Amino acid sequence: MQLREVAPQRVRPARSVLLRQGDPGTHVILLASGSTLITLTGSSGERMLLAVRGEGELLGELAVLDSQPRTASVIAAEACHIHIIPATDFLAFVDKHDLLALLLRHAIARVREAEAVRLELATASVPARLASALSRLVGVASTTASELAVRLTQAELSQMIGASRNAVGAALKPWREHGWLDTSSGGGLLIHDITAIQSHARTQT
């Protein structure tokens, strides 16, 4: 039996909070489609983008495995189809299929990924940080279209990469002028050429 068969599929709209930092680990989420942002909120309310997760990912399992509060929030970057699996059912599934060691290795890999992102936020230029965040969103997007709508405002993007809104605007300006991205009519950005954006960002210091 697959894990997704344990609970029915539900739909959550873009920008909805799927898991909230500090909440108890009462359930896990299996992401059937869509993409999500993993964010960390600091003591002063600042938000940091730690990772982006896509289709097939398991979310919130660490809090269930160690019975501790959730260490980060999960926000839908687009409309998502999810399975919400109660902690007791998830733990029974893990025990039945002897998955604990695999899940622990997976959790360690995620911690290392988050540390790499924190180092990037502390040392890389704003264009590099912004290009990296957009690249992660493009990489897990559920669409195969040649362009991708990132439904985050400039203010949200600036907060998530630890930069001022003006700095993000300055980074976006040449990319917009080159036609690599546009402002989406539905809000956020429309990415046309993420490869060009990445290449240009690497030249900025």
Secondary structure by P-SEA (a helix, b strand, c coil): ccccccbbbbbbccccccccccccccbbbbbcbbbbbbccccccbbbbbccccccccccccccccccccccbbbbcccbbbbbbbcaaaaaaaaaaaccaaaaaaaaaaaaaaaaaaaaaaacccaaaaaaaaaaaaaaacccccccccccccaaaaaaaacccaaaaaaaaaaaaaacccccccccbbbbccaaaaaaaaaacc
